[in-house]
């Protein structure tokens, strides 16, 4: 339940506010007294949200990739958020191979894999075979 709520907050505020506006929110979340009672994966989720808010590409990629690898039972919405953070973080860091690997490993399971945002990230990961991968969708 907490993850769903925190994910909604992150989806609502992170894309639209500057880091100066977001820093107090995520700093407070990461310094809350209850943080010590959270599991490691829960603390990592908060780290992903903070990294996305800060536009910290390497940390976005690091935390999102770790969660994708170690949380196979998460819901589709959470998985898609992490996939987007991992791919965008790796691409922005210049690690296109890692972004492509994240796509190949987790993109097939994503219901939003064919959305414009994921197609754009996939094509930025490796443009050479982008048209072939999305040719079936373009033909529709």
N, C-alpha and C positions, 0 to 999 in steps of 0.2 A: 504494500500500500504506500509506504513512504517513497519508494522509488518512482512509482507512477506520479505522485504529487511533485516530487523534485524534478522529474523529467518535464512535467508540464510547465513548471516555473522556468526552467532553463530554456525550453522551446519558446516561451512567451517573451522573455526579456533579453536573452543573450544576443539574438540577431539584430535587435533594434536599439540597444543602448550602448554607449561608449564604455570602455573599461573604467573610466573615472566614476561613472554612475553605478557600475556593477561591482566594483571592488568591495564596497562595504557589505553588500549582500552576501557574496561568496566568502569573504573573510569571516563574517559573523557565523555563517554556516559551518565553516571549518574550525572555528574556535569555540563552538558550543560545548557545554559541559557533557552533553550526552555522546559526544564524538568518541570518547574512549570506550564506550559500550558498543560501538558499531563493529561489525565484521570488517575485515580488510577490504573485501569487494565493495562494501558500502562506502568506505572512505575513498576508495578509488573512483567510484561514481562521482562523488563530490569533487574530486580532483579533475575529472573530465569536464564537469560543468564549469569549474573555475578556469581551466585551460582554454576552453572554448570562449568564455567571456573575455579572457585576456588576449585572445587571438595568438596564443602560444602554441604554434604549430607542432614543434617537436613533442611537447608534453601531451597535446591532444592525441597525437598518433600513438605515443607510448602507452598512455592509460587506456585508450579505446581498444588498442590491439590486445592488451593484456586481458581486458574484460571479455572481449570477443572469444579469446582462446580458452578462458576459464569459466565462462558462464553459458554453457550450451542450452540451458533450459529457460532462458529469458524470453520474454514476449517479443513479438515481431516489431512493435514500435520501438522498444529499447534497442533491439539488435540493429535496426535501421539507423537510429541515432548514432550508435557507436560506429557503424560502418561508414557513415558520412564523416564523422569526426576523424576516424582513422585514415580514410582516403584523403580528405582535405588536408589534414595535418601532414601526411607524408608527401603529398604533392607540393604543398607550400614549403616544405623542408628540402625539396629537391630529391626525395626518395621515391621516385615514380615506380620502381620495381616493387617496393613494399605496398604501395597503393594498389597496384595491379594484383598482387598476391591477396590482399584483403578482399578485393572484388571477386577474384576467382574462388576464394574459400567461402565467402559469406554472401556474395551478391546473388547467387542463384537462389538462395533461400528467402530473399527479400521480395516482398510483394511490390515494393516500390522500385525495384531494380530497373524497371523500364521508364521511370519518370525522368523528366528533363535534367533534374539535378544529378541523379546517379549516372545518366548517360554522359553528361558533361564531365563529371569526375572520372569516369571510366576512360573517356577519350583523352583527357589530360594525362592520365596514367600512361597510355601508349596509343598515340594517334594512328600508328601504322595499320592496325587491324580493327580500328573502331567501326568503320563502315561495314565490314563483314559481320561483326558481332551484332550490330543493330540493324542490319539489312532487312531482316524479317519484320521488324517493327515499322521500318520506313515504308515497306511495301503495303502496309495496311491502310 
